[in-house]
Amino acid sequence: MIRIEHINKKFKKLTALKDITAQFEKGQVISLIGPNGSGKTTLIKAILGMVKADSGQIFFSDELINGDPSYRSQIGYMPQIGRYPDNMKVGQLFRMLRNIRNVTADNLDKELINKFGLKEIFEKPMRTLSGGTRQKVSAALAFLFDPDVLILDEPTAGLDPLSSEILKEKILKEKNKNKLILITSHILSDLDELTTHIMYLQEGSMEFFKAIEQLREETGELKLGKAIARIMKGEKFNSAWIDRMFEIKNEKRIY
């Protein structure tokens, strides 16, 4: 569904993405993992057309992303920090986006609006909302138009435990509809029950992209957080993992 071919991006002297190639398919929930500054958000923005790559190509449903923004109508995006007009009321924001999309109220996915109780604050200006409530608004907007692809950047950050569980249940429900979902999160425990594949980025390079079951087998860890922590700490892995990393790194040993 999304194909990335040899994407490179620099910001002045900083290399944000270095020769990234990957293919994402429907039914996958891909967790983009890596330290701060590893290139996760830049990759997301490149897919969304918000950042133009210096070289390489990105395809959406086999169509090259090349300045035509129409493919974005098939994507629901939840940014890490949602920025909205301060004076606009919550209800006005939802109505404005519905009118832009020309979608009737009957065709909207209102599940998160209802479960988060957002109708009760429709008359409140955005400037009066707490960070957690803004996150709820962003989540509801991402799912509102029932998109084929969901891109969620730190979706549970700032949410209380109950709201976080509501959002995770919603993600699981959309996963079961065979949608493609990309998630970044530093709260790795949130990803255990959601993820099908892991893409691990570091300093702009893709260290690996593999199924979570393969990662668990190779590291000997059932919990994603522990498996990733071992990688970030540079600990040794079992022989199968080392052999694979030898191949990936062209015979350069990784510890």
VENKAKA-V60426 format. One record per residue. N is the residue number from 1. RES is the residue in three letters. PSI is psi as a letter, one per 40 degrees, with the letter a starting at -180 (* if undefined). BURIAL is b if it has 16 or more other C-alpha atoms within 10 Angstrom, else e. Layout:
N RES PSI BURIAL
N RES PSI BURIAL
This chain:
1 MET d e
2 ILE h b
3 ARG h b
4 ILE h b
5 GLU h e
6 HIS f e
7 ILE h b
8 ASN i b
9 LYS h b
10 LYS i e
11 PHE g e
12 LYS b e
13 LYS e e
14 LEU h e
15 THR h b
16 ALA d b
17 LEU h b
18 LYS h b
19 ASP f e
20 ILE h b
21 THR h b
22 ALA i e
23 GLN h e
24 PHE h b
25 GLU i b
26 LYS i e
27 GLY e b
28 GLN i b
29 VAL h b
30 ILE h b
31 SER h b
32 LEU h b
33 ILE i b
34 GLY i b
35 PRO i e
36 ASN h e
37 GLY e e
38 SER e b
39 GLY e b
40 LYS d b
41 THR d b
42 THR d b
43 LEU d b
44 ILE d b
45 LYS d b
46 ALA d b
47 ILE d b
48 LEU e b
49 GLY e b
50 MET e e
51 VAL h e
52 LYS h b
53 ALA i b
54 ASP d e
55 SER i e
56 GLY i e
57 GLN i b
58 ILE h b
59 PHE h b
60 PHE h b
61 SER f e
62 ASP e e
63 GLU h e
64 LEU h e
65 ILE h b
66 ASN f e
67 GLY e e
68 ASP h e
69 PRO e e
70 SER d e
71 TYR d e
72 ARG d b
73 SER e e
74 GLN e e
75 ILE h b
76 GLY h b
77 TYR h b
78 MET h b
79 PRO i b
80 GLN d b
81 ILE h e
82 GLY h e
83 ARG h e
84 TYR i e
85 PRO h e
86 ASP d e
87 ASN e e
88 MET h e
89 LYS i b
90 VAL d b
91 GLY d b
92 GLN d b
93 LEU d b
94 PHE d e
95 ARG d e
96 MET d e
97 LEU d e
98 ARG d b
99 ASN d e
100 ILE d e
101 ARG e e
102 ASN f e
103 VAL h e
104 THR i e
105 ALA d e
106 ASP d e
107 ASN e e
108 LEU i e
109 ASP h b
110 LYS e b
111 GLU d e
112 LEU d b
113 ILE d b
114 ASN d e
115 LYS d e
116 PHE e b
117 GLY f e
118 LEU d b
119 LYS d e
120 GLU e e
121 ILE e e
122 PHE d e
123 GLU e e
124 LYS h e
125 PRO i b
126 MET d b
127 ARG e e
128 THR e e
129 LEU i e
130 SER i e
131 GLY d e
132 GLY d e
133 THR d b
134 ARG d b
135 GLN d b
136 LYS d b
137 VAL d b
138 SER d b
139 ALA d b
140 ALA d b
141 LEU d b
142 ALA d b
143 PHE e b
144 LEU d b
145 PHE e b
146 ASP f b
147 PRO i b
148 ASP d b
149 VAL h b
150 LEU h b
151 ILE h b
152 LEU h b
153 ASP h b
154 GLU f b
155 PRO d b
156 THR e b
157 ALA h b
158 GLY e b
159 LEU i b
160 ASP i e
161 PRO d e
162 LEU d e
163 SER d b
164 SER d b
165 GLU d e
166 ILE d e
167 LEU d b
168 LYS d b
169 GLU d e
170 LYS d b
171 ILE d b
172 LEU d e
173 LYS d e
174 GLU d b
175 LYS d b
176 ASN e e
177 LYS e e
178 ASN f e
179 LYS i b
180 LEU h b
181 ILE h b
182 LEU h b
183 ILE h b
184 THR i b
185 SER i b
186 HIS e b
187 ILE g e
188 LEU d b
189 SER d e
190 ASP d b
191 LEU e b
192 ASP d e
193 GLU e e
194 LEU d b
195 THR h b
196 THR d b
197 HIS i b
198 ILE h b
199 MET h b
200 TYR h b
201 LEU i b
202 GLN h b
203 GLU f b
204 GLY e b
205 SER i b
206 MET h b
207 GLU d e
208 PHE i b
209 PHE h b
210 LYS i e
211 ALA i b
212 ILE d b
213 GLU d e
214 GLN d e
215 LEU d b
216 ARG d b
217 GLU d e
218 GLU d b
219 THR e b
220 GLY e e
221 GLU h e
222 LEU d e
223 LYS h b
224 LEU d b
225 GLY d b
226 LYS d b
227 ALA d b
228 ILE d b
229 ALA d e
230 ARG d b
231 ILE d b
232 MET d e
233 LYS e e
234 GLY f e
235 GLU i e
236 LYS i e
237 PHE i b
238 ASN i e
239 SER d e
240 ALA d e
241 TRP d b
242 ILE d b
243 ASP d e
244 ARG d e
245 MET d b
246 PHE d e
247 GLU d e
248 ILE d e
249 LYS f e
250 ASN f e
251 GLU e e
252 LYS h e
253 ARG h e
254 ILE h e
255 TYR * e
